[in-house]
Amino acid sequence: MIIKCENEDDYWRKISERAIERVDKTYNWELYSKNLLSLSKIYGFWRFTTNIEMGEMDAYLDVLYHLLYLLMAKKIMDAHMSR
């Protein structure tokens, strides 16, 4: 691949454009919102069927927020700001 990039000037540009297209099609707000709505439906059903206390639920969601969501949101924002 490196040799081909050295020999063909447009090769790396083509790879980059296709990668950007794939990311734009895979990671966009429409897909994110559909996924979020699906998860909220699952959460609503789970909350309806279980007897977990709200304090425990808040602690669990707080852990998820700080361990998963916050880090992913920061990476996305950093990538966006570096464009």
C-alpha positions in Angstrom: 0.0 0.0 0.0 2.8 2.4 0.9 4.5 1.7 -2.5 1.3 2.2 -4.3 0.7 5.5 -2.5 4.2 6.7 -3.5 3.6 5.7 -7.2 0.1 7.0 -7.6 -0.7 10.5 -6.4 -4.4 10.0 -6.2 -4.4 6.6 -4.4 -4.3 8.0 -0.9 -6.9 10.7 -1.7 -9.3 8.0 -3.0 -8.8 5.9 0.1 -9.4 8.9 2.3 -12.5 10.0 0.5 -14.0 6.5 0.7 -13.2 6.2 4.4 -14.9 9.6 5.0 -17.9 8.5 3.0 -18.2 5.2 5.0 -17.9 7.1 8.4 -20.5 9.6 7.3 -22.9 6.8 6.3 -22.3 4.8 9.4 -21.9 7.4 12.1 -24.5 10.1 11.7 -27.2 11.7 13.8 -30.1 9.9 12.1 -28.6 6.5 13.0 -27.6 7.7 16.4 -31.1 9.0 17.2 -32.7 5.7 16.0 -30.4 3.8 18.2 -31.1 6.0 21.1 -34.8 5.7 20.7 -34.5 1.9 20.5 -32.4 1.9 23.7 -34.9 4.1 25.4 -37.8 1.7 24.5 -35.7 -1.2 25.9 -35.0 0.8 29.1 -38.7 1.7 29.5 -39.7 -2.0 29.2 -36.9 -3.0 31.6 -37.9 -0.4 34.1 -41.6 -1.5 33.8 -40.7 -5.2 34.3 -38.1 -4.9 37.1 -38.4 -3.6 40.7 -35.1 -1.8 40.9 -35.0 1.3 43.2 -34.6 4.7 41.5 -31.5 5.5 43.6 -29.8 2.3 42.3 -30.9 3.2 38.8 -29.5 6.7 39.0 -26.1 5.3 40.3 -26.0 2.8 37.4 -26.8 5.4 34.8 -24.3 7.8 36.3 -21.6 5.1 35.9 -22.6 4.4 32.3 -22.5 8.1 31.6 -19.0 8.7 33.0 -17.5 5.4 31.7 -19.0 5.2 28.2 -20.9 8.2 27.0 -18.7 11.0 28.2 -15.5 9.5 26.7 -17.2 8.8 23.3 -18.7 12.3 23.2 -15.3 13.9 23.9 -13.6 11.8 21.1 -16.3 12.9 18.7 -16.0 16.5 19.7 -12.2 16.5 19.5 -12.4 14.9 16.0 -14.9 17.5 14.9 -12.9 20.4 16.2 -9.7 19.1 14.6 -11.3 19.2 11.1 
